[in-house]
Amino acid sequence: IRALFNAPFMRANNAPAFERFDALANALEIQWSPQVRAALREWQATQPFAGSRCPVTAAVAQLELKHDDYAAALAHYEIARQAVPQYTSWRLEYTYYVLYCKQKLHGALDESERQLAQATIRQGEFLARHSVSSAGFIERYTGLLHLLCGQYAEAIPFLAASRNRQTGIDRVVVDQTLALCYLQTR
């Protein structure tokens, strides 16, 4: 809201609104750690591709995950998951991270969590068959969801399909995961 009311047209026609929302935003930001503030500034500065941007809660959750704060990351990934449409790579990704955090916090997935994983895997399989995934995220997260369920053989084709479309640390993660699957399935 602060950014909206900071636009020249809005500021010229309703300067008090900018001041009010800027003060509210500043009061919120003071409560956050410097790392969260930096992540939010980066999120704001990132130019969205194809007119879309990941939910801000996902950006914060990613930072929390890096610090092994699974409870906080879980809460933020659950919000992010509900903020994106079904049958998207983002829905696959955020569902994976919700379940990953739950597994880290509570051990094995319970029956309802396994059902959510299986329903999401079916969405990923549908997307992989009927859409173009130039970045390979559909296949990557479908494979990772299989892995959470202990379905190593089923994960392999999805991870292999995403492998050559990944770069940097994402490629390393997929390669490590593939190696784990190959070892488990011999």
Sequence and secondary structure as in RCSB ss.txt:
>XXXX:A:sequence
IRALFNAPFMRANNAPAFERFDALANALEIQWSPQVRAALREWQATQPFAGSRCPVTAAVAQLELKHDDYAAALA
HYEIARQAVPQYTSWRLEYTYYVLYCKQKLHGALDESERQLAQATIRQGEFLARHSVSSAGFIERYTGLLHLLCG
QYAEAIPFLAASRNRQTGIDRVVVDQTLALCYLQTR
>XXXX:A:secstr
 HHHHTSHHHHHH HHHHHHHHHHHHHHHHHS HHHHHHHHHHHHS  BTTB   HHHHHHHHHHHTT HHHHHH
HHHHHHHHS SSSHHHHHHHHHHHHHHHHHHSS  HHHHHHHHHHHHHHHHHHHHS  TT HHHHHHHHHHHHTT
 HHHHHHHHHHHHTT  HHHHHHHHHHHHHHHHHH 
